[in-house]
Amino acid sequence: MIHPYHTPQTSNPADRPIEIVRSGVLDITIHKAENLEKCDLFGKGDPYVVVTVNGHRVHKTAVKHSTQQPSFNETKQCLLSDVTKSYLILSVFDEDKFGSDTFLGSVEFNLVRFRHSQLEFKAIPLQRPEKEAHGMLYVSLSFNPMPILNPMEKGNAF
């Protein structure tokens, strides 16, 4: 007789019990930046933001030309397989027509704190390890829990 609480072992993945992970959709909205460092000799900067989730570049905003006060108003949704092990980096660059783009600073988030909350239109100072960063990035974050079955098999979760 099989005990009523016993789950029989099976080699077929479809017959296994469903494992619910701390997964869901992260909404990242990049509203604007203010007081960015002027890097160009002539004119103002051409800033953009790169979104990195768990080491994977997932989005780049449009370049905003000739401004140190760009308005982006872009939202990116990312599927997370486990929010408790996830991190987000928003890096701000100045596009250079000649040579490599200039790193202006970044903000980093350990996403475990957004598991049950959200961040609404918050101004966050840019950080830069080698020297003082100038400017603020305005962002909103929200996490919407959603069970995902075998998210890594589908290849679309971070």
DSSP file with accessible surface (Angstrom, degrees, kcal/mol):
  #  RESIDUE AA STRUCTURE BP1 BP2  ACC     N-H-->O    O-->H-N    N-H-->O    O-->H-N    TCO  KAPPA ALPHA  PHI   PSI    X-CA   Y-CA   Z-CA
    1    1 A M              0   0  228      0, 0.0     2,-0.4     0, 0.0     0, 0.0   0.000 360.0 360.0 360.0 135.7    0.0    0.0    0.0
    2    2 A I        -     0   0  116      1,-0.1     5,-0.0     2,-0.0     0, 0.0  -0.733 360.0-116.1 -89.2 131.2    1.3    3.5   -0.9
    3    3 A H    >   -     0   0  117     -2,-0.4     3,-1.8     1,-0.1    -1,-0.1  -0.391  23.5-123.0 -62.9 141.4    1.1    6.0    1.9
    4    4 A P  T 3  S+     0   0  107      0, 0.0    -1,-0.1     0, 0.0    -2,-0.0   0.744 110.6  47.4 -64.3 -20.9   -1.3    8.9    0.9
    5    5 A Y  T 3  S+     0   0  200      2,-0.1     2,-0.4     0, 0.0    -2,-0.1   0.388  88.1 108.5-100.2   6.5    1.4   11.5    1.4
    6    6 A H    <   -     0   0  107     -3,-1.8    -4,-0.0     1,-0.0     0, 0.0  -0.658  57.4-152.1 -86.2 131.2    4.0    9.6   -0.6
    7    7 A T        -     0   0   76     -2,-0.4    -2,-0.1    10,-0.0     9,-0.0  -0.915  21.9-128.7-102.0 114.8    4.9   11.0   -4.0
    8    8 A P        -     0   0   81      0, 0.0     2,-0.3     0, 0.0    -6,-0.0  -0.334  22.5-114.3 -63.5 142.8    6.1    8.2   -6.3
    9    9 A Q        +     0   0  178      7,-0.1     2,-0.3     2,-0.0     7,-0.0  -0.591  40.6 178.3 -75.2 139.3    9.5    8.8   -8.1
   10   10 A T        -     0   0   47     -2,-0.3     6,-0.0     1,-0.1     0, 0.0  -0.985  34.2-147.6-142.6 150.4    9.2    9.1  -11.8
   11   11 A S  S    S+     0   0  109     -2,-0.3    -1,-0.1     4,-0.0     3,-0.1   0.586  77.4  93.2 -93.0 -10.8   11.6    9.7  -14.6
   12   12 A N    >>  -     0   0   74      1,-0.2     3,-1.6     2,-0.0     4,-0.5  -0.730  67.3-151.7 -85.2 116.2    9.1   11.5  -16.8
   13   13 A P  G >4 S+     0   0   73      0, 0.0     3,-1.0     0, 0.0    -1,-0.2   0.823  94.4  60.5 -58.6 -30.5    9.4   15.3  -16.0
   14   14 A A  G 34 S+     0   0   85      1,-0.2     4,-0.0    -3,-0.1    -2,-0.0   0.759 102.9  52.1 -68.5 -23.0    5.7   15.9  -16.9
   15   15 A D  G <4 S+     0   0  106     -3,-1.6    -1,-0.2     2,-0.1     3,-0.1   0.533  88.7 101.5 -90.2  -6.6    4.7   13.5  -14.1
   16   16 A R  S << S-     0   0  136     -3,-1.0     3,-0.1    -4,-0.5    -7,-0.1  -0.419  85.5 -93.4 -75.9 154.7    6.8   15.3  -11.4
   17   17 A P        -     0   0   91      0, 0.0     2,-0.3     0, 0.0    -1,-0.1  -0.285  48.5 -97.9 -63.4 151.6    5.1   17.6   -8.9
   18   18 A I        -     0   0  122     -3,-0.1     2,-0.6    -4,-0.0   131,-0.1  -0.553  33.6-150.9 -73.4 128.9    5.1   21.3   -9.9
   19   19 A E        -     0   0  147     -2,-0.3     2,-0.6    -3,-0.1   131,-0.3  -0.908   6.6-153.2-103.0 119.6    7.9   23.3   -8.3
   20   20 A I        -     0   0  121     -2,-0.6     2,-0.2   127,-0.1   129,-0.1  -0.843  14.2-168.3 -95.3 121.6    7.0   26.9   -7.8
   21   21 A V        -     0   0   40     -2,-0.6     2,-2.2   127,-0.4   127,-0.1  -0.534  40.5 -93.4-100.5 171.6   10.0   29.2   -7.7
   22   22 A R  S    S+     0   0  129     -2,-0.2    61,-2.9    59,-0.1    62,-0.3  -0.480  79.3 141.0 -83.5  68.5   10.2   32.8   -6.6
   23   23 A S        +     0   0    2     -2,-2.2   123,-2.4    59,-0.2     2,-0.3  -0.610  11.7 116.1-111.5 167.7    9.7   33.9  -10.2
   24   24 A G  E     -AB  80 145A   0     56,-2.0    56,-3.3   121,-0.3     2,-0.5  -0.987  58.1 -53.4 164.1-164.9    7.8   36.6  -12.0
   25   25 A V  E     -AB  79 144A  24    119,-2.3   119,-2.8    -2,-0.3     2,-0.6  -0.902  35.9-154.8-110.7 128.1    8.0   39.7  -14.1
   26   26 A L  E     -AB  78 143A   0     52,-3.1    52,-2.4    -2,-0.5     2,-0.6  -0.902   7.4-155.4-100.6 122.8   10.2   42.7  -13.3
   27   27 A D  E     -AB  77 142A  29    115,-3.1   115,-1.8    -2,-0.6     2,-0.5  -0.905  10.9-171.5 -98.2 122.2    9.0   46.0  -14.7
   28   28 A I  E     -AB  76 141A   2     48,-2.8    48,-2.7    -2,-0.6     2,-0.5  -0.968   2.2-174.0-116.8 117.7   11.8   48.5  -15.1
   29   29 A T  E     -AB  75 140A  27    111,-2.8   111,-2.1    -2,-0.5     2,-0.7  -0.966   9.7-162.5-115.4 123.1   10.9   52.0  -16.1
   30   30 A I  E     +AB  74 139A   2     44,-2.9    44,-2.0    -2,-0.5    43,-0.4  -0.919  15.0 174.0-102.2 109.0   13.7   54.5  -16.8
   31   31 A H  E     -     0   0A  29    107,-2.5    41,-1.9    -2,-0.7    42,-1.7   0.965  49.9 -50.1 -82.1 -59.6   12.1   57.9  -16.6
   32   32 A K  E     -AB  71 138A  64    106,-1.0   106,-3.1    39,-0.3     2,-0.3  -0.960  40.0-125.9-165.2 175.0   14.9   60.5  -16.9
   33   33 A A  E     - B   0 137A   1     37,-2.3     2,-0.3    -2,-0.3   104,-0.2  -0.953  20.8-158.7-133.5 155.3   18.3   61.6  -15.7
   34   34 A E  E     + B   0 136A  50    102,-2.2   102,-2.1    -2,-0.3    35,-0.2  -0.980  62.7   8.6-136.4 150.1   19.4   65.0  -14.4
   35   35 A N  S    S-     0   0   98     -2,-0.3    34,-0.2   100,-0.2    -1,-0.1   0.830  74.6-179.5  55.8  40.4   22.7   66.9  -14.1
   36   36 A L        -     0   0    5     32,-2.1    99,-0.2     1,-0.1    -1,-0.2  -0.392  36.1 -93.0 -69.7 150.5   24.8   64.4  -16.0
   37   37 A E        -     0   0   42     97,-0.7     2,-0.7    67,-0.1    -1,-0.1  -0.353  34.8-123.0 -64.3 139.0   28.5   65.1  -16.4
   38   38 A K        +     0   0  109      1,-0.2    -1,-0.1    -3,-0.1     6,-0.1  -0.760  40.5 162.8 -85.6 118.1   29.4   67.0  -19.6
   39   39 A C        +     0   0   40     -2,-0.7     2,-0.3     3,-0.1    -1,-0.2   0.627  44.5  89.0-109.2 -22.7   32.0   64.9  -21.4
   40   40 A D        -     0   0   34      1,-0.1     3,-0.1     3,-0.1     5,-0.1  -0.577  66.4-144.0 -82.7 141.3   31.9   66.4  -24.9
   41   41 A L  S    S+     0   0  156     -2,-0.3     2,-0.5     1,-0.2    -1,-0.1   0.887  92.2  37.6 -67.9 -39.6   34.3   69.3  -25.7
   42   42 A F  S    S-     0   0  185      2,-0.1    -1,-0.2    -3,-0.0     2,-0.1  -0.960 121.3 -16.2-117.3 125.3   31.7   70.9  -28.0
   43   43 A G  S    S-     0   0   46     -2,-0.5     2,-0.2    -3,-0.1    -3,-0.1  -0.318  93.1 -50.6  82.7-167.5   28.0   70.9  -27.1
   44   44 A K        -     0   0  110      1,-0.2    22,-0.4    -5,-0.1    24,-0.1  -0.451  64.2 -79.9-102.8 177.1   26.2   68.7  -24.6
   45   45 A G        -     0   0    3     -2,-0.2    22,-2.6    21,-0.2    -1,-0.2  -0.126  20.2-138.8 -76.1 171.0   26.3   64.9  -24.1
   46   46 A D        -     0   0   15     49,-0.2    49,-2.8    19,-0.2    19,-0.2  -0.693  36.5-172.2-126.8  74.8   24.4   62.2  -25.9
   47   47 A P  E     +D   94   0B   1      0, 0.0    17,-2.7     0, 0.0     2,-0.3  -0.306  14.9 167.1 -80.1 155.6   23.3   59.9  -23.0
   48   48 A Y  E     -D   93   0B  16     45,-1.9    45,-2.6    15,-0.2     2,-0.4  -0.950  26.3-126.5-152.0 165.3   21.7   56.5  -23.0
   49   49 A V  E     -D   92   0B   0     -2,-0.3    12,-2.7    43,-0.2     2,-0.5  -0.965   9.8-153.7-121.9 135.9   21.1   53.8  -20.4
   50   50 A V  E     -DE  91  60B  11     41,-2.9    41,-2.5    -2,-0.4     2,-0.5  -0.927  12.0-149.6-107.3 129.7   22.0   50.1  -20.6
   51   51 A V  E     -DE  90  59B   0      8,-3.1     7,-2.7    -2,-0.5     8,-1.3  -0.890  15.3-176.0-102.2 123.6   19.9   47.6  -18.5
   52   52 A T  E     -DE  89  57B  28     37,-2.7    37,-2.7    -2,-0.5     2,-0.5  -0.985   5.4-171.8-123.2 125.8   21.7   44.5  -17.2
   53   53 A V  E >  S-DE  88  56B   0      3,-2.6     3,-2.2    -2,-0.4    35,-0.2  -0.983  75.3 -19.2-119.4 121.5   19.8   41.8  -15.3
   54   54 A N  T 3  S-     0   0   31     33,-2.3    -1,-0.1    -2,-0.5    34,-0.1   0.856 129.5 -50.0  51.3  40.4   21.9   39.0  -13.7
   55   55 A G  T 3  S+     0   0   50      1,-0.2     2,-0.5    32,-0.2    -1,-0.3   0.446 115.5 114.1  83.0   0.4   24.9   39.8  -16.0
   56   56 A H  E <   -E   53   0B 103     -3,-2.2    -3,-2.6     2,-0.0     2,-0.6  -0.909  67.0-130.4-108.5 125.9   22.8   39.8  -19.2
   57   57 A R  E     +E   52   0B 155     -2,-0.5    -5,-0.2    -5,-0.2     3,-0.1  -0.609  35.8 166.4 -72.1 119.2   22.4   43.0  -21.2
   58   58 A V  E     +     0   0B  26     -7,-2.7     2,-0.3    -2,-0.6    -6,-0.2   0.575  54.6  11.2-114.1 -13.4   18.6   43.1  -21.8
   59   59 A H  E     -E   51   0B  48     -8,-1.3    -8,-3.1    17,-0.1     2,-0.4  -0.978  45.4-163.1-164.9 149.3   17.9   46.6  -23.0
   60   60 A K  E     -E   50   0B  80     -2,-0.3   -10,-0.2   -10,-0.2     3,-0.1  -0.990  26.3-134.1-134.4 127.7   19.5   49.9  -24.2
   61   61 A T        -     0   0    4    -12,-2.7     2,-0.1    -2,-0.4     3,-0.0  -0.256  36.6 -84.7 -71.6 168.2   17.5   53.1  -24.3
   62   62 A A        -     0   0   49     10,-0.1     2,-0.3     1,-0.1   -13,-0.2  -0.412  49.3-105.3 -67.0 147.6   17.4   55.4  -27.2
   63   63 A V        -     0   0   28    -15,-0.1     2,-0.7    -3,-0.1   -15,-0.2  -0.626  27.9-147.5 -74.9 132.8   20.3   57.9  -27.3
   64   64 A K        -     0   0   67    -17,-2.7     3,-0.5    -2,-0.3     2,-0.2  -0.916  20.6-139.2-105.5 113.0   19.1   61.4  -26.3
   65   65 A H        -     0   0  110     -2,-0.7   -19,-0.2     1,-0.2   -20,-0.1  -0.468  66.1  -0.8 -82.5 143.0   21.2   63.9  -28.3
   66   66 A S  S    S+     0   0   81    -22,-0.4     2,-0.3    -2,-0.2    -1,-0.2   0.865 100.2 108.8  54.3  52.1   22.7   67.2  -27.0
   67   67 A T        -     0   0   34    -22,-2.6    -1,-0.2    -3,-0.5    -3,-0.1  -0.997  50.6-168.0-153.2 149.4   21.3   67.1  -23.4
   68   68 A Q  S    S+     0   0   45     -2,-0.3   -32,-2.1     1,-0.1    -1,-0.1   0.245  96.4  56.2-110.6   3.5   22.5   66.6  -19.8
   69   69 A Q  S    S-     0   0   96    -35,-0.2   -35,-0.2   -34,-0.2    -1,-0.1  -0.502  79.8-179.1-129.7  59.2   18.8   66.3  -18.7
   70   70 A P        -     0   0    3      0, 0.0   -37,-2.3     0, 0.0     2,-0.6  -0.331  20.0-151.0 -71.3 145.8   17.5   63.4  -20.9
   71   71 A S  E     +A   32   0A  64    -39,-0.2   -39,-0.3     1,-0.1   -40,-0.1  -0.969  24.3 164.2-111.2 115.6   13.9   62.2  -20.7
   72   72 A F  E     -     0   0A   9    -41,-1.9   -41,-0.2    -2,-0.6   -40,-0.2   0.867  11.7-176.9 -98.1 -53.0   13.8   58.4  -21.6
   73   73 A N  E     +     0   0A 105    -42,-1.7     2,-0.4   -43,-0.4   -42,-0.2   0.916  32.0 147.2  48.2  53.5   10.4   57.2  -20.4
   74   74 A E  E     -A   30   0A  43    -44,-2.0   -44,-2.9   -12,-0.0     2,-0.4  -0.948  32.7-159.7-119.8 140.4   11.1   53.6  -21.5
   75   75 A T  E     -A   29   0A  84     -2,-0.4     2,-0.4   -46,-0.2   -46,-0.2  -0.958   5.3-171.9-121.0 137.6    9.9   50.4  -19.8
   76   76 A K  E     -A   28   0A  70    -48,-2.7   -48,-2.8    -2,-0.4     2,-0.4  -0.989  10.6-151.0-126.6 134.7   11.4   47.0  -20.1
   77   77 A Q  E     -A   27   0A 122     -2,-0.4     2,-0.4   -50,-0.2   -50,-0.2  -0.907  13.7-171.3-105.2 135.3    9.9   43.8  -18.7
   78   78 A C  E     -A   26   0A   4    -52,-2.4   -52,-3.1    -2,-0.4     2,-0.5  -0.991  20.3-134.6-128.5 134.9   12.1   40.9  -17.7
   79   79 A L  E     -A   25   0A  41     77,-0.4    79,-2.4    -2,-0.4     2,-0.5  -0.767  24.8-161.3 -85.9 122.0   11.1   37.4  -16.7
   80   80 A L  E     -A   24   0A   0    -56,-3.3   -56,-2.0    -2,-0.5     3,-0.3  -0.911  17.7-161.0-108.9 133.2   13.0   36.4  -13.5
   81   81 A S  S    S+     0   0   25     77,-2.3     2,-0.2    -2,-0.5    67,-0.1   0.801  89.0   8.0 -80.4 -28.3   13.4   32.7  -12.5
   82   82 A D    >   -     0   0   21     76,-0.6     3,-1.6   -61,-0.1    -1,-0.3  -0.753  59.6-167.5-155.2 103.0   14.3   33.6   -8.9
   83   83 A V  G >  S+     0   0    0    -61,-2.9     3,-1.4     1,-0.3    31,-0.1   0.797  87.7  65.9 -63.6 -26.8   14.0   37.2   -7.6
   84   84 A T  G 3  S+     0   0   31    -62,-0.3    -1,-0.3     1,-0.3    28,-0.2   0.665 108.6  39.0 -72.5 -12.6   15.9   36.3   -4.4
   85   85 A K  G <  S+     0   0  158     -3,-1.6     2,-0.3    26,-0.1    -1,-0.3   0.091  99.9 103.8-118.4  20.5   19.0   35.6   -6.5
   86   86 A S    <   -     0   0    3     -3,-1.4    25,-2.0    -6,-0.0    26,-0.4  -0.763  43.2-174.5-111.6 151.3   18.7   38.5   -9.0
   87   87 A Y  E     - F   0 110B 102     -2,-0.3   -33,-2.3    23,-0.2     2,-0.4  -0.973   9.8-151.2-140.9 155.4   20.3   41.8   -9.5
   88   88 A L  E     -DF  53 109B   0     21,-2.5    21,-2.8    -2,-0.3     2,-0.4  -0.983   6.2-169.6-129.0 135.5   19.9   44.8  -11.8
   89   89 A I  E     -DF  52 108B  34    -37,-2.7   -37,-2.7    -2,-0.4     2,-0.6  -0.998   4.1-166.4-126.8 128.3   22.4   47.3  -13.0
   90   90 A L  E     -DF  51 107B   0     17,-2.6    17,-2.0    -2,-0.4     2,-0.5  -0.965  14.5-169.6-112.2 112.2   21.4   50.5  -14.9
   91   91 A S  E     -DF  50 106B  17    -41,-2.5   -41,-2.9    -2,-0.6     2,-0.5  -0.900   9.6-150.3-109.9 132.0   24.5   52.0  -16.5
   92   92 A V  E     +DF  49 105B   0     13,-3.3    12,-2.9    -2,-0.5    13,-1.2  -0.852  19.5 178.9-104.5 131.4   24.5   55.5  -18.0
   93   93 A F  E     -DF  48 103B  47    -45,-2.6   -45,-1.9    -2,-0.5     2,-0.5  -0.904  27.4-133.0-127.0 157.7   26.8   56.3  -20.9
   94   94 A D  E     -DF  47 102B   1      8,-2.6     8,-2.3    -2,-0.3     2,-0.3  -0.962  30.9-127.6-108.8 121.1   27.6   59.2  -23.2
   95   95 A E        -     0   0   49    -49,-2.8     2,-0.5    -2,-0.5   -49,-0.2  -0.512  23.2-161.8 -71.2 131.3   27.7   58.2  -26.8
   96   96 A D        -     0   0   35     -2,-0.3     3,-0.1     3,-0.2     5,-0.1  -0.962  16.2-154.0-114.9 130.9   30.9   59.3  -28.6
   97   97 A K  S    S+     0   0  153     -2,-0.5     2,-0.5     1,-0.2    -1,-0.1   0.834  90.7  40.4 -70.6 -31.8   31.0   59.5  -32.4
   98   98 A F  S    S-     0   0  189      2,-0.1    -1,-0.2    -3,-0.1     2,-0.1  -0.976 120.5  -5.6-120.5 122.0   34.8   59.0  -32.3
   99   99 A G  S    S-     0   0   70     -2,-0.5    -3,-0.2    -3,-0.1     2,-0.2  -0.397 104.7 -30.6  91.8-171.0   36.2   56.4  -29.9
  100  100 A S        -     0   0  102     -2,-0.1    -2,-0.1     1,-0.1    -3,-0.1  -0.484  69.5 -96.8 -86.6 154.2   34.5   54.5  -27.2
  101  101 A D        -     0   0   52     -2,-0.2     2,-0.5     1,-0.1    -6,-0.2  -0.326  40.8-115.0 -66.7 151.1   31.4   55.7  -25.3
  102  102 A T  E     -F   94   0B  46     -8,-2.3    -8,-2.6    -2,-0.0     2,-0.5  -0.767  18.0-131.4 -96.5 127.8   32.1   57.3  -21.9
  103  103 A F  E     +F   93   0B  55     -2,-0.5   -10,-0.2   -10,-0.2     3,-0.1  -0.639  24.7 179.0 -76.3 122.5   30.8   55.6  -18.7
  104  104 A L  E     -     0   0B   3    -12,-2.9    30,-0.5    -2,-0.5     2,-0.2   0.686  52.9 -72.8 -97.9 -24.2   29.0   58.3  -16.6
  105  105 A G  E     -F   92   0B   0    -13,-1.2   -13,-3.3    28,-0.1    -1,-0.4  -0.827  42.4-131.1 149.5 173.9   27.9   56.1  -13.7
  106  106 A S  E     -FG  91 127B  12     21,-2.2    21,-2.4   -15,-0.2     2,-0.4  -0.955   5.0-138.7-150.2 166.2   25.5   53.4  -12.6
  107  107 A V  E     -F   90   0B   5    -17,-2.0   -17,-2.6    -2,-0.3     2,-0.4  -0.982  20.5-157.1-128.1 142.3   23.0   52.3  -10.0
  108  108 A E  E     -F   89   0B 140     -2,-0.4     2,-0.4   -19,-0.2   -19,-0.2  -0.951   5.7-167.9-124.3 143.5   22.7   48.7   -8.7
  109  109 A F  E     -F   88   0B  17    -21,-2.8   -21,-2.5    -2,-0.4     2,-0.7  -0.996  19.7-148.0-131.5 130.1   19.8   46.9   -7.1
  110  110 A N  E >   -F   87   0B  97     -2,-0.4     3,-1.0   -23,-0.2   -23,-0.2  -0.883  23.9-151.7 -87.3 115.9   19.7   43.5   -5.3
  111  111 A L  G >  S+     0   0    0    -25,-2.0     3,-1.8    -2,-0.7     4,-0.2   0.553  75.7  89.8 -77.2  -5.7   16.2   42.6   -6.3
  112  112 A V  G >  S+     0   0   48    -26,-0.4     3,-1.5     1,-0.3    -1,-0.2   0.874  83.5  59.1 -59.2 -31.6   15.4   40.5   -3.3
  113  113 A R  G <  S+     0   0  156     -3,-1.0     3,-0.3     1,-0.3    -1,-0.3   0.665 100.2  56.5 -73.3 -13.0   14.0   43.6   -1.5
  114  114 A F  G <  S+     0   0    4     -3,-1.8     3,-0.4     1,-0.2    29,-0.4   0.321  74.9 102.0 -97.5   8.6   11.5   44.1   -4.3
  115  115 A R  S <  S+     0   0   87     -3,-1.5    -1,-0.2     1,-0.2    -2,-0.1   0.856 101.3  15.8 -59.1 -36.7   10.0   40.7   -3.9
  116  116 A H  S    S+     0   0  165     -3,-0.3     2,-0.3    -4,-0.2    -1,-0.2   0.163 129.3  41.2-123.4  15.6    7.0   42.1   -2.0
  117  117 A S        -     0   0   60     -3,-0.4    26,-0.7     2,-0.0     2,-0.3  -0.862  63.7-133.8-148.2-175.8    7.3   45.8   -2.8
  118  118 A Q  E     -C  142   0A 110     -2,-0.3     2,-0.5    24,-0.2    24,-0.2  -0.941  14.0-128.4-143.9 164.6    7.9   48.3   -5.6
  119  119 A L  E     -C  141   0A  18     22,-3.2    22,-2.4    -2,-0.3     2,-0.6  -0.977  24.3-158.3-117.6 119.8    9.9   51.4   -6.1
  120  120 A E  E     -     0   0A 120     -2,-0.5    20,-0.2    20,-0.2    19,-0.1  -0.907  60.4 -37.4-107.9 120.4    8.0   54.3   -7.6
  121  121 A F  E    S+     0   0A 105     -2,-0.6     2,-0.4     1,-0.2    19,-0.2   0.838  80.6 174.9  37.4  68.4    9.7   57.2   -9.4
  122  122 A K  E     -C  139   0A 110     17,-2.9    17,-2.2    -3,-0.1     2,-0.5  -0.849  30.3-135.4-107.9 137.2   12.8   57.4   -7.2
  123  123 A A  E     -C  138   0A  34     -2,-0.4    15,-0.2    15,-0.2   -90,-0.1  -0.810  27.2-175.6 -89.7 124.1   15.8   59.6   -7.8
  124  124 A I  E     -C  137   0A  29     13,-2.6    13,-2.7    -2,-0.5     2,-0.1  -0.982  24.4-122.1-125.8 127.7   19.0   57.6   -7.3
  125  125 A P  E     -C  136   0A  65      0, 0.0    11,-0.2     0, 0.0     2,-0.1  -0.427  31.0-114.5 -68.1 139.7   22.5   59.2   -7.5
  126  126 A L        -     0   0    7      9,-2.2     2,-0.4    -2,-0.1     7,-0.3  -0.448  29.1-150.2 -70.2 146.6   24.8   57.6  -10.0
  127  127 A Q  B     +G  106   0B 123    -21,-2.4   -21,-2.2    -2,-0.1     5,-0.1  -0.921  15.8 179.6-118.7 146.7   27.9   55.8   -8.7
  128  128 A R        -     0   0   21     -2,-0.4     3,-0.2   -23,-0.2     5,-0.2  -0.953  19.7-149.5-148.2 125.7   31.3   55.4  -10.3
  129  129 A P  S    S+     0   0  119      0, 0.0    -1,-0.1     0, 0.0     3,-0.1   0.877  92.2  46.7 -66.6 -39.4   34.2   53.6   -8.7
  130  130 A E  S    S-     0   0  130      1,-0.1     2,-0.3     2,-0.0     3,-0.0   0.762 125.4  -6.9 -81.3 -25.5   37.1   55.5  -10.2
  131  131 A K  S    S-     0   0  113     -3,-0.2    -3,-0.1     0, 0.0    -1,-0.1  -0.980  91.8 -62.5-158.7 171.7   35.9   59.0   -9.6
  132  132 A E        -     0   0  149     -2,-0.3     2,-0.3    -5,-0.1    -5,-0.1  -0.331  49.7-140.8 -63.8 132.1   32.9   61.0   -8.4
  133  133 A A        -     0   0   18     -7,-0.3     2,-0.4    -5,-0.2   -28,-0.1  -0.653   8.9-147.1 -91.2 151.3   29.8   60.5  -10.6
  134  134 A H        +     0   0   87    -30,-0.5   -97,-0.7    -2,-0.3     2,-0.1  -0.956  50.2  36.5-117.6 137.9   27.5   63.4  -11.4
  135  135 A G        -     0   0   15     -2,-0.4    -9,-2.2   -99,-0.2     2,-0.4  -0.295  63.5-103.4 115.8 164.8   23.8   63.1  -11.9
  136  136 A M  E     -BC  34 125A  55   -102,-2.1  -102,-2.2   -11,-0.2     2,-0.5  -0.954  17.7-149.7-127.7 145.6   20.7   61.4  -10.8
  137  137 A L  E     -BC  33 124A   0    -13,-2.7   -13,-2.6    -2,-0.4     2,-0.6  -0.975  10.4-149.5-116.3 130.4   18.7   58.6  -12.5
  138  138 A Y  E     +BC  32 123A  37   -106,-3.1  -107,-2.5    -2,-0.5  -106,-1.0  -0.899  30.6 160.4-103.3 119.2   14.9   58.5  -12.0
  139  139 A V  E     -BC  30 122A   0    -17,-2.2   -17,-2.9    -2,-0.6     2,-0.4  -0.908  30.4-152.5-136.0 161.0   13.5   54.9  -12.1
  140  140 A S  E     -B   29   0A  10   -111,-2.1  -111,-2.8    -2,-0.3     2,-0.4  -0.993  15.6-173.2-130.3 140.4   10.5   52.8  -11.1
  141  141 A L  E     +BC  28 119A   2    -22,-2.4   -22,-3.2    -2,-0.4     2,-0.3  -0.993   7.0 171.5-131.9 139.7   10.7   49.1  -10.4
  142  142 A S  E     -BC  27 118A  18   -115,-1.8  -115,-3.1    -2,-0.4     2,-0.5  -0.987  17.1-152.3-146.1 143.9    7.9   46.6   -9.7
  143  143 A F  E     -B   26   0A  17    -26,-0.7  -117,-0.2   -29,-0.4    -2,-0.0  -0.963   5.1-165.9-117.2 127.0    7.9   42.8   -9.3
  144  144 A N  E     -B   25   0A  75   -119,-2.8  -119,-2.3    -2,-0.5   -28,-0.1  -0.926  22.2-133.1-114.0 105.6    4.8   40.8  -10.2
  145  145 A P  E     +B   24   0A  96      0, 0.0  -121,-0.3     0, 0.0  -123,-0.1  -0.260  33.8 165.2 -59.9 141.5    5.1   37.2   -8.9
  146  146 A M        -     0   0   82   -123,-2.4     2,-0.1  -125,-0.1  -125,-0.1  -0.886  37.3-117.7-158.2 123.5    4.1   34.5  -11.4
  147  147 A P        -     0   0   86      0, 0.0     2,-0.4     0, 0.0  -127,-0.1  -0.425  30.3-166.3 -64.5 135.7    4.8   30.8  -11.2
  148  148 A I        -     0   0   17   -129,-0.1     2,-0.6  -127,-0.1  -127,-0.4  -0.995  15.2-137.2-124.0 130.7    7.0   29.6  -14.1
  149  149 A L  S    S-     0   0   94     -2,-0.4  -129,-0.1     1,-0.2     4,-0.0  -0.790  82.3 -23.9 -88.7 120.8    7.4   25.9  -14.9
  150  150 A N  S >> S-     0   0   90     -2,-0.6     4,-0.9  -131,-0.3     3,-0.9   0.916  76.3-175.8  45.6  61.1   11.0   25.0  -15.7
  151  151 A P  H 3>>S+     0   0   14      0, 0.0     5,-0.8     0, 0.0     4,-0.7   0.838  74.9  55.6 -62.1 -32.4   11.9   28.6  -16.7
  152  152 A M  H 345S+     0   0  121      1,-0.2     3,-0.4     2,-0.2    -2,-0.1   0.794  98.6  61.7 -74.7 -24.9   15.5   27.9  -17.7
  153  153 A E  H <45S+     0   0  148     -3,-0.9    -1,-0.2     1,-0.2    -3,-0.1   0.864 102.4  52.0 -65.2 -32.7   14.3   25.2  -20.2
  154  154 A K  H  <5S-     0   0  138     -4,-0.9    -1,-0.2    -3,-0.4    -2,-0.2   0.703 101.9-139.7 -77.9 -18.2   12.4   27.9  -22.1
  155  155 A G  T  <5S+     0   0   65     -4,-0.7    -3,-0.1    -3,-0.4    -2,-0.1   0.688  76.0  97.6  72.3  19.6   15.5   30.0  -22.3
  156  156 A N      < +     0   0   86     -5,-0.8   -77,-0.4     2,-0.0     2,-0.3   0.289  61.5  80.9-123.4  10.0   13.7   33.3  -21.6
  157  157 A A              0   0    7     -6,-0.5   -77,-0.2   -79,-0.1    -2,-0.1  -0.897 360.0 360.0-116.9 150.0   14.2   33.9  -17.9
  158  158 A F              0   0   61    -79,-2.4   -77,-2.3    -2,-0.3   -76,-0.6  -0.809 360.0 360.0-107.8 360.0   17.2   35.3  -16.1
